Amino acid sequence: MTSTTVGALVTLGAVVADAPSASKLTHAVVDDLCGRAVNYGAVCTAGASGVLDAVARMKEVAISCVATVQTPAAIAERVAAAAPPAPLAAAVAEAIAVRAVELRRALANKATEISAGHLSDFDWSLRLVLSTDKLSDARHPVLLLTLSITQADGTRRDEVVELGADSLDSLLSDFSNVAATMRRVR
């Protein structure tokens, strides 16, 4: 939990008046994250300043709770760590716990909207370019990488990438960095 999240949840009391209002605001935040239209003005204390900041921080808290935490007790613990006023913390934690499954599903759907396809296969071939229309003696290697991408509906399309020696070296270096990072994370 970041310090900016903690600071925003401390001021939650200025945005909502009581625990039922905190619960309504949390449900509104979850509705917003699930793609539904929300009128925060109807949920928050009239004339409250910092509503948008509090909503943004509550989104961070809700996402962090459902991204890693599974049990309602652990969600309550995570929300309490963000230090909102005690009566509001319980209402926020309860609202997040009740809607956790729906929120996880909505966040997973948003993540899959990035790309509905996935890499299903690849093939490569190394070619040696001996000449071009402008040079009679070129002699440089080219890697043809064919990526087979399967879409959500089952259709498959091939993308062909042509890489010269420098591009291939850069790609392999990037993959080495990814592999090293994954080893550190495990």
N, C-alpha and C positions, 0 to 999 in steps of 0.2 A: 504494500500500500504506500503510495507516495505521500510526501508531506503536503502537496497541494490538495490531495483528496481529503486528508485529515482536516486541513484548514477549512475547506468548504463545508464539510459535514458538521463542524463545530457551529457554523452559522446557520445550520438548518432550522434552528428555532426562530430565526428572524423571517424565514420564508413561509413556514407553516405554524399554526397556532397550537396544535395539540397532536396527540398520537393518531386519532382518526384521520386528520388532515395529512399527516406524514405517510400514513398507509395509502391514502388516495393519491398523493404525489408519487409515491413509489410505483403504484399500479399504472399511473399515467406515464411514467418513465418507461416501464416495461412495455406498455402499449406502443409508445413511440419507437422503441427498439424493435418491436415486432412489425412495424410498418403502418400502424394505424395513426390517423390524424388525432392530435391531442391539443386541447386548449388549456395551457398551463395557468392562464389567468383565472380560470374558473376554479382551479384546485388550490392555488396559493393564496396567502393572506393578501387582502387588497392593498395595493400600494407598496408591496414588498420589493425592496431593491435586491439585486443579486440573484433573481430567480433563474436566469439563464445559466449563470455560473454554477448555482446549486444543482440545477438539472444536469449539466454536463458532468459534474463530479459524481452525482448519483448514478449516472449511466456508467461511469468508470467503476464504481463500487459494484453495481449489479453485474456487469460483465465479468469483473474479477471474481466475484462470488461464484458464478455459475461456470466459469471457465475451469476452475480447479477444485472447488469445494463441492462435496456431494451431499452432506447431511445438513439438516436444518440447524443443528447445534453448532456445526462448524461455520455455517453462514452467519449465525448470530454472533459468534466469536469474531469473525472477520469484520462485521459491521461495527461491533463494539470497539474494535481496535481503531476505527476511524474517528472515535470520540464524539459522536453527536450527543446531544442531551439524552440522558438515560431513558425517559419514557418514549422518546422518538426512535431510539435505537431498536427497541423491541418491535415496534410497529414496522420499521423499515425491514428488519431481518425477517419477520414473519411474511411480509408481502413478497419479498424476493424468494423465500423458500417455497411459498405456495405456487409461484409462477415459474420456478426454476426450469421445469421440463419444457414449458412453452418458450421460455427465453432461450434455452439451449437450441431448440429446434429452429427458432427464428435466426439465431446467430449462425447456425450451420447452413441454413438456406442462403443467407447473405454471403457467406464464404464461398459457396458453390456458384454464386452468380458471377464470381470473378472469371471462372472458366468452367463450362459444363463438360468439357472434354478432359480426357486423361491420356497420358502416354501409354500405349498398349504394346508397342514394339518399336525397334529401330534397326537399321541396317546401315552399313557404311562401305564405301569403296574408295580406294586411293587411286588417283589417276595422275599421270605425268603429262603435263601440257608441253608438247615439243615445239609448237610454233603457233603463231596467231596470224591474222591477216596483215598485221603491221610489222611483226618480227618473224624472221625465218628460223631463229634459234633461241627459243624462250626457255625451255627446260625448267619448269617449276612444278612442284607437286601440288595437287588440289585434293582435298578430302570432300567427298560427297556423302553427306549424312542425311538419311531418309528417316524421318520421324513419323510413325503411324499413330494418329490420334483418334481415339474412339470417343464419339459424342454420347451424351446421355441417352439418346434415342437408339443407339446401337450402330449408327452409321460410322464409317471409318474414312478418314481422309489422310493423305500423305503430304507432308511438308518436306521439301528438299532444301537443305542448307549447304552452300558451297563455302568451304573454308580454305584459305591459303595457310601457309606455314605460320605466319605471325598470328593470325586469328585462332588457329588451332592451339598454338602454344598458350595464348591468353585464356582460351576456354579450359584447357587442361589445368592451368594454374588456378583458375576459379574453382574448378571441381575439387582440386586438392585442398583448397581453403575450406570448402564446404565439408569435406570429409574430416578435416582436422577439427572443425567446430563441432561436428556431430560426435566425434570421439570424446571431446571435452564435456559435452552435455550429458553423455551417458554416465 
